[in-house]
Amino acid sequence: MSGERNRIVDIMRGIAILMVVLGHTMTGCTQGAEKSFLYNVVWSLQMPLFILISGYVTKYSREIDSASSFWSYVKRRTVAYLLPWAVWSFLIRGLVLGQHDYLNIRWLLWHMDSGYWFLATIWTISMIFGCARFAAVKAAKRDGIKRQAVFFLLYAAGMAVLAVTGRLAGLSFLAIKLTLYYMPFYYAGYLFGAYSDRIFEKSCGKKAVDVTVAVCGVVWMYLLMRYHIFELDDGGISVIIRAAASMTGCIAVCGLCSALLSGRPHDSGIAKAAVWIGTHSLEIYLAHYIFLDLLKMKTTPAFSSVSGVSLTAANWLIAIAGVSALILLTEKNSFFKLGLYGRKK
């Protein structure tokens, strides 16, 4: 595993979390934001991009090739995701902020989407990924068709187990519906990360990627102009349209941003800020609720109005500044860093 961070990935994470905060700000302090084209763009990208990147960065992780490495993987991911989920749900929102529903475990397990569902979803995906990867490595010593086939089948089997569990307990249980929806994004990110070097080594590799990015960009724009992605129902065709819009959008944005940023120095002030935001994206996700929509107007403005756009921009900047200040104050304390953000280092 290389110790060198991929700064482009950090910047992409930064873009994703800034969109998350923007989307929450838009809907929290204005009316009709969900019907705007900007919200259509934001909603189609924000969480799918996070999941896709999470799958991609598995290429930098240690191989899960022994029982000890597997249990180390499980412990790391559990501390990183479930510890902050518990602290922010029960302690921060339940006790400190007085949101008593968060002290009710049964209610919380069936209403994950009211809070930090992303942590439950990414933990579940990570556990299925880790089990499938460990079994695939054991089944095939070399990385090839056999290993990938075993991995794919076990990953799909994990989705099937989730689907059956959701059928029995309800798809809202442990955010199973969202987890099932995002698992293909994680797999797509992993697959590209696993084979990206080989793709670009081919003489036609870059051209093939450029064509794919261009086609995805056109399809994404068409779908955004044709449909309000957020307002689509949960029926079969609507889910396919929503997933297609998000997948093509993620591919287009990642491809265009990577091409723009590749070979450029990342030591400018803006680049450093973007990298910092990206490396602290999980912390921002957890804590930004505290600073959302601090500015209010007596009459909630329409997002499309001048006052609506101005209020959104002001609240968005305040939220980013506030959560950044909080992270800077707390991350140097090892107790806070572990308890609040699930990080040991």
C-alpha positions in Angstrom: 0.0 0.0 0.0 1.4 3.3 -1.0 1.7 6.0 1.6 1.1 8.7 -1.0 -2.4 10.1 -1.0 -4.2 10.7 -4.2 -4.9 14.4 -4.0 -7.3 14.3 -6.9 -9.5 11.8 -5.0 -9.3 14.1 -1.9 -10.5 17.0 -4.1 -13.3 15.0 -5.5 -14.4 14.0 -2.0 -14.2 17.7 -1.1 -16.6 18.5 -4.0 -19.0 15.8 -2.9 -19.2 17.0 0.7 -19.6 20.6 -0.3 -22.6 19.5 -2.5 -24.0 17.6 0.5 -23.9 20.8 2.7 -25.3 22.9 -0.2 -28.2 20.5 -0.8 -29.1 20.5 2.9 -28.8 24.3 3.1 -31.0 24.8 0.0 -33.9 22.8 1.3 -33.6 24.0 4.9 -33.8 27.8 4.4 -35.7 28.3 1.2 -38.9 27.0 -0.6 -39.0 25.1 -3.8 -35.3 24.3 -3.9 -36.0 20.7 -4.8 -37.5 21.8 -8.1 -34.5 23.7 -9.2 -32.0 22.4 -11.8 -29.1 23.1 -9.3 -30.7 20.7 -6.8 -31.2 18.2 -9.5 -27.4 18.3 -10.2 -26.5 18.2 -6.5 -28.9 15.4 -5.6 -27.8 13.2 -8.5 -24.2 13.4 -7.5 -23.6 14.0 -3.8 -23.9 10.6 -2.1 -23.4 8.4 -5.2 -20.0 10.2 -5.7 -19.0 9.4 -2.1 -19.9 5.8 -2.5 -18.1 5.5 -5.9 -15.0 7.1 -4.5 -15.1 4.8 -1.4 -15.1 1.8 -3.7 -12.3 3.3 -5.8 -9.9 3.9 -2.9 -10.0 0.2 -2.0 -7.1 0.0 -4.5 -4.9 1.7 -1.9 -5.9 -0.7 0.9 -4.0 -3.7 2.1 -5.0 -7.0 0.6 -7.3 -9.1 2.7 -5.3 -12.3 2.4 -5.2 -13.8 5.9 -7.5 -14.2 8.9 -5.5 -11.6 10.8 -5.7 -9.0 7.9 -9.5 -9.8 7.6 -10.1 -9.2 11.4 -7.9 -6.1 11.3 -10.0 -4.8 8.4 -13.3 -5.5 10.2 -12.1 -3.7 13.4 -10.8 -0.7 11.5 -14.0 -0.2 9.5 -16.2 -0.8 12.5 -14.4 1.8 14.6 -14.3 4.2 11.7 -18.0 4.0 10.9 -20.1 2.6 13.8 -18.3 4.4 16.7 -19.0 7.9 15.3 -22.5 6.8 14.3 -23.3 5.8 17.9 -21.6 8.9 19.5 -23.3 11.4 17.1 -26.7 9.6 17.2 -27.1 8.9 21.0 -24.7 11.3 22.7 -24.7 14.4 20.4 -28.2 14.4 18.9 -29.9 12.4 21.6 -28.5 13.8 24.9 -26.8 17.1 24.0 -29.3 18.4 21.4 -32.3 16.8 23.1 -33.6 14.9 20.0 -35.2 12.2 22.1 -36.0 9.9 19.1 -32.2 9.3 18.9 -32.3 7.7 22.3 -34.8 5.1 21.1 -32.7 2.3 19.6 -35.7 0.6 18.0 -36.9 3.8 16.3 -33.4 4.6 15.1 -32.7 1.2 13.6 -35.8 1.6 11.4 -35.3 5.3 10.7 -31.6 5.5 9.7 -32.4 7.9 6.9 -33.3 10.5 9.6 -29.7 10.8 10.6 -26.3 9.2 9.8 -27.5 6.5 7.5 -24.4 6.9 5.3 -22.3 5.4 8.1 -24.5 2.3 8.5 -24.6 1.9 4.7 -20.9 2.2 4.1 -20.2 -0.1 7.1 -22.6 -2.8 5.7 -21.1 -2.5 2.2 -17.6 -2.7 3.6 -18.4 -5.8 5.6 -19.8 -7.5 2.5 -16.9 -6.3 0.4 -14.4 -7.5 2.9 -15.9 -11.0 3.2 -16.2 -11.4 -0.5 -12.7 -10.1 -1.1 -11.2 -12.4 1.5 -13.0 -15.5 0.1 -12.0 -14.6 -3.5 -8.4 -14.2 -2.6 -8.4 -17.6 -0.9 -10.2 -19.2 -3.9 -7.7 -17.8 -6.4 -4.1 -17.0 -5.6 -3.7 -14.7 -8.6 -5.9 -11.8 -9.6 -7.7 -12.8 -12.7 -11.1 -13.9 -14.1 -11.6 -16.6 -11.5 -10.9 -14.3 -8.5 -13.1 -11.6 -9.9 -15.9 -14.0 -10.7 -15.9 -15.4 -7.1 -15.8 -11.9 -5.7 -18.7 -10.7 -7.9 -20.8 -13.8 -7.0 -20.2 -13.3 -3.3 -20.8 -9.6 -3.5 -24.1 -10.3 -5.3 -24.9 -12.9 -2.7 -24.4 -10.3 0.0 -26.9 -8.1 -1.8 -29.4 -11.0 -1.9 -29.0 -11.6 1.8 -29.7 -7.9 2.4 -32.8 -8.1 0.1 -34.2 -11.0 2.0 -33.5 -9.3 5.4 -35.3 -6.2 4.1 -38.2 -8.3 2.9 -38.5 -9.8 6.4 -37.7 -6.8 8.6 -38.6 -3.9 6.2 -36.3 -2.1 3.8 -36.0 0.8 6.2 -34.3 -1.5 8.8 -30.6 -0.5 9.0 -31.0 1.6 5.8 -31.2 -1.6 3.7 -33.0 0.1 0.9 -30.3 2.7 0.5 -27.5 0.1 1.0 -28.8 -2.0 -1.8 -29.2 1.0 -4.1 -25.6 2.2 -3.5 -23.8 -1.2 -3.6 -23.5 -1.1 -7.4 -21.8 2.3 -7.2 -19.3 0.9 -4.7 -18.6 -2.1 -6.9 -18.2 0.2 -10.0 -15.6 2.3 -8.1 -13.7 -0.7 -6.9 -13.7 -2.2 -10.4 -12.3 0.9 -12.0 -9.7 1.3 -9.3 -8.6 -2.3 -9.7 -8.1 -2.0 -13.5 -7.5 1.7 -14.1 -3.7 1.3 -14.4 -4.1 -1.5 -16.9 -6.6 0.6 -18.9 -4.3 3.6 -19.2 -1.4 1.4 -20.1 -3.2 0.4 -23.3 -2.6 2.5 -26.4 -6.3 3.2 -26.8 -7.0 3.4 -23.1 -7.1 7.1 -22.6 -9.2 7.6 -25.8 -11.7 4.9 -24.6 -12.0 6.7 -21.2 -12.5 10.1 -22.9 -15.2 8.7 -25.1 -16.9 7.1 -22.1 -16.7 10.3 -20.1 -18.2 12.3 -23.0 -21.0 9.9 -23.6 -21.8 9.8 -19.9 -21.8 13.6 -19.7 -24.4 13.8 -22.5 -26.6 11.1 -21.0 -26.4 12.7 -17.6 -27.4 16.2 -18.9 -30.3 14.6 -20.9 -31.7 12.8 -17.9 -31.4 15.9 -15.7 -33.2 18.0 -18.2 -35.9 15.3 -18.7 -36.5 14.3 -15.1 -36.6 15.7 -11.6 -34.4 13.0 -10.1 -35.3 13.7 -6.5 -39.0 13.5 -7.1 -39.0 10.1 -8.9 -40.8 7.4 -7.0 -39.3 4.1 -5.8 -40.8 2.1 -8.7 -38.6 -0.1 -10.8 -38.2 2.2 -13.9 -37.8 5.3 -11.7 -34.9 3.6 -9.7 -33.2 2.7 -13.0 -33.5 6.3 -14.3 -32.2 7.7 -11.0 -29.3 5.2 -10.9 -28.4 5.9 -14.5 -28.4 9.6 -13.9 -26.2 9.3 -10.9 -23.8 6.8 -12.4 -23.3 8.7 -15.7 -23.0 12.0 -13.7 -20.3 10.5 -11.4 -18.4 9.1 -14.3 -18.6 12.4 -16.2 -17.6 14.6 -13.3 -14.8 12.3 -12.1 -13.4 12.0 -15.6 -13.5 15.8 -16.4 -12.2 16.8 -13.0 -9.4 14.2 -13.2 -8.4 15.4 -16.6 -8.4 19.1 -15.4 -6.4 18.4 -12.2 -3.9 15.8 -13.5 -0.4 17.2 -13.8 -1.3 20.4 -12.0 0.3 21.5 -8.7 -1.9 21.2 -5.7 -0.1 23.7 -3.5 -2.2 26.7 -4.2 -4.5 28.1 -1.5 -7.7 26.9 -3.2 -6.2 23.4 -3.9 -5.0 23.0 -0.4 -8.4 24.0 1.0 -10.1 21.6 -1.3 -7.8 18.8 -0.3 -8.3 19.6 3.4 -12.1 19.5 3.0 -11.8 16.2 1.1 -9.6 14.6 3.8 -12.1 15.8 6.4 -15.2 14.9 4.4 -16.5 12.4 7.0 -16.0 14.9 9.8 -17.9 17.5 7.9 -20.7 15.1 7.1 -21.1 14.3 10.8 -20.9 17.8 12.2 -22.4 20.1 9.6 -26.0 19.6 10.9 -25.0 21.8 13.9 -24.4 24.8 11.7 -27.1 24.4 9.1 -29.4 27.4 8.3 -28.4 29.6 11.2 -29.7 32.7 9.3 -33.4 32.8 9.0 -35.9 35.2 7.4 -39.4 35.9 8.8 -40.9 34.7 5.6 -39.1 31.7 3.9 -38.0 32.9 0.5 -38.3 31.0 -2.7 -35.0 29.6 -3.8 -35.3 31.1 -7.2 -35.5 34.6 -5.8 -32.6 36.9 -5.2 -33.1 36.7 -1.4 -33.4 32.9 -1.6 -30.1 32.6 -3.4 -28.4 35.1 -1.1 -29.7 33.4 2.0 -28.6 30.0 0.7 -25.1 31.3 -0.1 -24.7 32.9 3.3 -25.9 29.9 5.2 -23.7 27.6 3.2 -20.6 29.6 3.8 -21.4 29.9 7.5 -21.9 26.1 7.8 -18.6 25.4 6.0 -16.7 27.9 8.2 -18.4 26.7 11.4 -17.8 23.0 10.9 -14.2 23.7 9.8 -13.5 25.6 12.9 -15.1 22.8 15.0 -12.9 20.2 13.3 -9.7 22.3 13.8 -10.6 22.7 17.5 -11.3 19.0 18.1 -9.1 16.9 15.8 -5.9 17.5 17.7 -7.4 15.8 20.8 -7.0 12.1 20.5 -10.1 11.4 22.6 -12.3 13.6 20.4 -10.7 12.4 17.2 -11.5 8.8 18.0 -14.9 9.3 19.6 -16.3 12.0 17.3 -14.7 10.9 14.0 -13.6 7.3 14.4 -10.0 8.1 13.6 -6.9 7.0 15.6 -4.4 8.9 13.6 
